[in-house]
Structure formats: C-alpha cells, structure tokens
Amino acid sequence: MVYNGISVAMTVHFSCTMCGKCCHDLRLPLSIDEALVWSERGGDVQLFCEGIPWPVEPPETDLLAAHKRGRSFPVMSGELPVRIAVTVVASFSGACPNLSEDMRCGAYEDRPRVCRIYPAEVNPFVELVPSGKACPPEAWGDDKLVLVEQGRLVDSETDRLIRLCRESDRNDANAKESLCFQLGASAAAIANEGFTVYSASRDTIISALKKARMENPDRADRLGWTLISNRQSTVDTLVSVGAQSVSTANTGAREFDYIGFFADAL
C-alpha cells in the first residue's frame, strides 16, 4: 500500500508505552518559530547542514527533487550549483529537559510538532517501519490502536500536523539561509553522507532566529559554500566538476562538527 507517495504496511497498530526512549539523546527537528521558543526556554539549538549538488534543474515530474527543492535554498560551491538543506534541531544528551521522572512531558501542550506526530513520518519518502523506531516491541501489535489502516493515517490531527511540518519546512527555507549567513555557516556535508553541525551561544542563536524570521536574505551577500566529505573519492569527484570541496582530514581548525554516515575513507 502507498501512503503519501511511499510504500507502507497495509495496517500498523501502535500504542505508546511511555517508555521514554523517544525522549532521550535527540536532535529534534524544529521549525524556526519552535526553535525560538525552545531557545528562550533554555534549550540548545544547532544547525545541521547538507549540500545537494544541483547541476541541472530536474523535471517537475520528479517528486523527490521537488521535495528537496522546497526545503532548501540555492548557492554556489565554486562553479557547481548546489542546494543547501538546513535542519534546525533541539539538541540534548540524556533525557529531554521537559521529561519528568514519571516519563510524562512537562511541556505537553507546547511540545514541538514532531513530538506530536511520532511515530508517524514527516518525510513523505521515508517508509513507516516499526523496527526503525525507538519504541519497544510491546508498543506494536494487533491488540493496539490502529495508526495506519489501508495505507492511510487514521488520525486526522496527526495528518494535519504532518502537513504543517512540511509547510513550515518549505516556508522556513529563506529564514534558514539568513540564519546560516548570520552564524557564518558556509560548509555543508554532502547529502546522504552526513551533516555539518553549527553551534553557538544561546543568546546568539536567539538573536539570529529573531532576525531570520523578519528579514529575507540578501542574495548578493550569499556565501560561497564548501562541500565536506570524509570520502576522498567524493571530494575528488566534486573538485573535478568545479566544486569547492575538502575532506574532513583537511578542514583544519573549523567552526563546525562533522557527523558522517560512513566510516572515514580517506
């Protein structure tokens, strides 16, 4: 069965066990507005950046490309057109700062949309697979509530929130470009290989988020971006087509961290 353009199980049953596993050690995707609220309440926010080489504009019938285009902004890396996708995340180790000892959410009425949606997927091209979730096996089974039936979400409110998340992702693209400019973010990991991670003081983040909500980025001041990889073969390929690209081994002192999906292969 297909749900939102992807294949999912015909029927998925789920009931939260309040185990709290989905509230620990997270980088929680937030909208710009949600990130401001999170920061003002004392939480930490980071930027996760990935670069998508975009040498030619894909046809309108390419739905995956349309999804990527909508949530990103265009830049140049050397001579190569690239789109930068930025995810603003609430970052914490251990328990969420809003999680109480009895595993209840202390900010339940104001929790981010992705928390309200879980375990459903926001990305229309990511399959809903119970084994890919933090929830224990006992959260799933035919004796639980129906989450997906005949390939469709049963709960209309969850479906509405998913659509709002996707809309915010598209609407925030310009604000995220402004945010990167203010924070000096100009290096991105290659999409599907990892992320570059930018952090700043809470006051700096709050100021940048407020400004990003109010101002459109000046395209004339757009930073030239560098594409980062921990695979020398990727770097060589990018350089061969005119991109500004370096390996993680050659970035020296840097203002970002790098999270790679693959072991270093330099």
N, C-alpha and C positions, 0 to 999 in steps of 0.2 A: 504494500500500500504506500502511496506517496502522500506526504504531508509537507506543505509549503515548498514543494519542489524537490523533496528528498524522500528516500525510502525509509519507512519506519515500520515497526511491528504493527500488525493489524489492531491488537488491543494491548495496552500497557496498564497494569494495576499498580497503584502506589499509595502508601500512607506513611506520613512522617513518623519516625520512632523517637524523635527528639534526642538522638544520639549526640548531636552537636558536631559531628565530623565535618559537615559542610560549613562550619563557622570557625575553623581553625586554619592557620597558616595560609592565608589567601592573598591574592592580588585581585581585588573585587572590581570589575569594570563599572565605571560611573559616568553619568552624563556630566557636562560642565557644571550645571546647577547643583547636582548631587555632590560633586567634588567640593564645591564651595561650602556646602552645609557640613560635609564630613570634616573638612579642614577647620572650619570655625568651631567645631565641637572638640577639637584637639586631636583629630586623626591625622595620619600621614598619607600623603598623596604622591604618586610617582607618575611619570610618563613612560609608556612602553612604545617604542617607535620601530616600525618595519618599513622597508622600502620595496616597492613593486616596480621592476623595470617595465616601462610603458613605451616602447619604441614606436608603436603604431596604435591608433585608436581601434579597438575591437568593434565588430559589428554590433548593432543594437540587439540582435537576437542572442548575444552571448550574455546570459543572465548572471553568471558568476562574475564576469567582468563588470557588469552594471552594478552589482552589489559592492565590489571593491572600489569602483569609481565613486560611488555615492558616499562612501565613508572615508574618503582620502582627499588629499589636495596635491596639485601638480607642482613639481620642482624640476630643476636640472641637476644632474650629477655629472660634472664635466660636460660632455656632449650628449649624454644619454637622458632622454625624458624619463622621469620617474614619478610615481605617485607615492606619497607618504601616508601611511595609516597609523594613527596615534590612538592608543588606548589609555585613558586616564584611569588610574586604579587606586583604590584604597588598599594600602599595603600594611600587613601586620603579621608578626610571628606569634605562634601560640593562639590563644583564644581571641576572638573578636572583642574589641573593647566594650561592645554593647552586650556581650553574652554574660548572663548571670550564672551563679553556681548551679542553679536547678535547670540549666540548659535552655532557659527562656530568653528571648530577645528583649533587652532593655529599651530598645528604640523601635519596637514592633510597628507602631503606627507610622513611623517616619523612615523605615528601613528602605534601602535602595531597591529599585525595581528588579534588579537581577535576583535579589534575595526573595522577592515575592514570586518570581517566575520559577525558580528552581523546584524540581529538577528538569523542567522543560528547557528547550534550547532557544536562544535568541537568534543565532546564526541559521538562516534557512538552508545552509548547505552542510550543516553538521547533523548527523543522524542521532536520534534519541536512542541511546543504548544503555540499559540499566547497569551493565558491567563497567561502564565508563564513569559512573557517578560515585560519590563518596558514601552514599547511603548503604547501610548493611543489607545483606540478602533478605533479612526478615521484613524490610520495607516494601519488598516486591512480592507479588503472588496473587492468585486468583481471588483470595479472600479479602483483598484490599480494595480501596476505592478505584474507580476507573479513571485513569488520567488521559489515555488516548483510546478512542473507540473508532473502529473502521478508518484508522489513519488520521483522525482529527482530534484535536484537543477538545475535551468535554467541557472544561470550564471556560466560559466566555470571558471572564475577567482576566484570566491568565493570557488568553489570546489577545485581548485588548492591550495588556501591558507589554507583551512581546512586540506588538506593532508600534507602541510608543517608544520602546527601546530602539527599534530600528529607525524610527523617525528622528529621534534625538541624535543618533549616531550620524545621520546624514546632515542634520541641521547644525551640528557642532563642528563640522569639518573646518570651516573658516576660523572659528574660535580656537581650534586646536593648532592651526597654523600660527595664529597670533601668539598663542601660549608658547609654542616652540621658539618663536622669534624672541620673545621676552626672556626666556630661560636659556637662550644660547644653544638650543638643541639643533644640531646640524649634521648628525651622524645617525644612520639607521641600519639595522641589521637587514640582511636580505630576507624577504618574506619566505616563510616556511623553513628558514634555517635558525631563526632566533629573534631576539629583541635587543635593542639598546635601551638602557633604563636610565632615566634622568631623575635626580632627586634635588630638592632644595629645601631651605628652611621653611617652616610653616608660614611665617609672615610673608616670605617671598612668594610662596605658592598662592596664598590668599590674594595678595595684591595682583598677581598675574592673572588669576582666574577672574577677578572682578573686571580687570581691563579687557580681557579676552571676550567677555560677554558683551562689551559695549562697543568695541572697535573692530572694524574689518581690517585684515592685514593689508599692508601696502605692498602690492605685487612688485613694485620697483625695488623694495628693500628685501626681497626674498633671498634667503641664504642659499648658497650653493651647498648641496648636500654630499656627504661622503658615505658610500656604502661599505658596510663592515661585514666580514665573514671570517669564520675560523677555518675555512677550507681554502687552501691556496689555489686549487683548481677553479673555484668560483671567482676569486679575485682576478686571476689571470684572464678568465673569460670576460669579465666586466671591463677590465682595462683594455682588452682587445677591441671592444666596441665603443671606446671613448669615455667610459665612466671614470669618475674619481672613486677609487676603491682601494682599501688596505685591509690587511689581515689583522686579526686581533693581536698577533705577535708583534706587530709593527706600529701600534697606535701610541705607544709610549705613555706618558702621563696624560690622562684623559678625564673628562668631566662626566663620563657615563660608565655604567657597568654593562657587561655583555652577558646575556643568557642565551646559550646555544642549545639547539635541539639535538645536536650530534657531537660526538667526541671530536676534540681538536684533530685536524688532519692537515698539518702544515708541512 
